[in-house]
């Protein structure tokens, strides 16, 4: 069973009358950091990959270019990497652009996978019990409706372990043992690759756990591999294209460069087709929480845009129609002071709006 909670009788009656559930814009939620926490953690992987690619290209040039002023080139590469680090820390990255998109243009609602036997004030005193996912995405959106995966907190610590990328401190230390700039750079690349491997292993485990949690109930939950549904592919490709353009434009503004043209953006996307898979990894991180919250058994409904026509919506809530045939019963907390009054009101609303086979307990 899938349960959605309401805190007051007027909201509950409105849900039944309108036959809509309200999803909240992520950026307007007080708990948005909770939703975006693992996305920010996963973004460390992409930052490390970016640094490795930058330094490997620099090392190749240093080794193969005759008469190169290695000290000058090394210093230039080092400063460019430091600028990239500062940009990353300030949210000027693909992950930063994705976070902004999620905040401004995506909506979320929380359910629980449990029987609504005893609602309480913490979740809401009125529980709507559905037999499975009652929601369908409106035109221009893709709905992810999935169980939250509660990952071991120790796995997150591994993401942060050995995350000291103080390039100045590392390179000053290694310079005492290695006299050439190529040796210094090669040693730092090796350090970054070990970090990247650790991040990759942890993220692989988390994503595998998320997908395993959501297998076996095809009717209720959205398939979480990229190619099961065309709508999912369209959504990921759109979001990825948007954040590449947004990040590239923002980064060039920050560094005083000429803004990219549409052809340049298309070239970047064509030359890096696998980058969209990283965006899909980040999007799935929205369905991950810390194991300390595992008793919640949360199921999260995420409404994600598929095109720019859905942008610019400043409203805090998005009403989404639900399938009334999926509603089985409404349970009011036994501790509710107005239980009898609320029960009578909800039964009246059910009759008025012609709900069939729905009980109020």
MOZI-V455234 format. One record per helix or strand of 2 or more residues. SS is the DSSP state (H for helix, E for strand). FROM is the first residue (numbers start at 0). LEN is the number of residues. If there is no record, write none. Layout:
SS_FROM_LEN, SS_FROM_LEN
//
This chain:
E_1_5, H_8_10, E_19_6, H_25_3, H_31_33, H_69_20, H_93_12, E_106_7, E_125_5, E_140_7, E_148_3, H_152_8, H_166_9, H_180_33, H_229_25, H_261_10, H_274_13, E_287_3, H_290_6, E_297_8, H_307_3, E_316_6, H_323_3, E_326_6, H_338_14, E_358_2
//
